[in-house]
Amino acid sequence: MNGHDITTERHSERRTPPPTTHQLALMIWVAVFPTLTVLNLLLGDLLTGLPSVVRTFVLATVAVPIVIYGLMPRLHRLRARILGQA
């Protein structure tokens, strides 16, 4: 067994299993709802008068990167910490 094998073994022992469908749904809701709420409050006046499809497109274009790259990684780390303490 070399050093790489030991490191790999340690990482696999500490790895948190992927979230269940229900956990992932909750994590997505926790990320999406406040993001859309804040974006609506910030951009609502600017988007007034636009067709609803265009408003939805703008909000989704801004919200998706915030959720995927900003919030979901943090929620995954938080979940791993919580499960590590259990």
C-alpha positions, 0 to 999 in steps of 0.5 A: 500500500503506497501513500496514494492508496492511504489517501484514497482510502481516507477520502472514501471513508469520509465521503458523504453519500449523495442526498436522497431525492427528498433531501435534494428536493428540499435543498433545491427549494431552500436555494430557489425560493429565496433567490427568486424572491430577492430577484423579484424584489430587486428586478420587479420594477425593471421587468414590469410591462414585459411579457411574463415569458420574458420576465420568467426567462430573465429571472431564470437566467439570473437565478440558475447560476446563483443557485447552481454555482453559489448556493447548492455547493454550500448546501451540499457542504452544510448537509455533509457537516450535519450528517458528519455530526450525526 
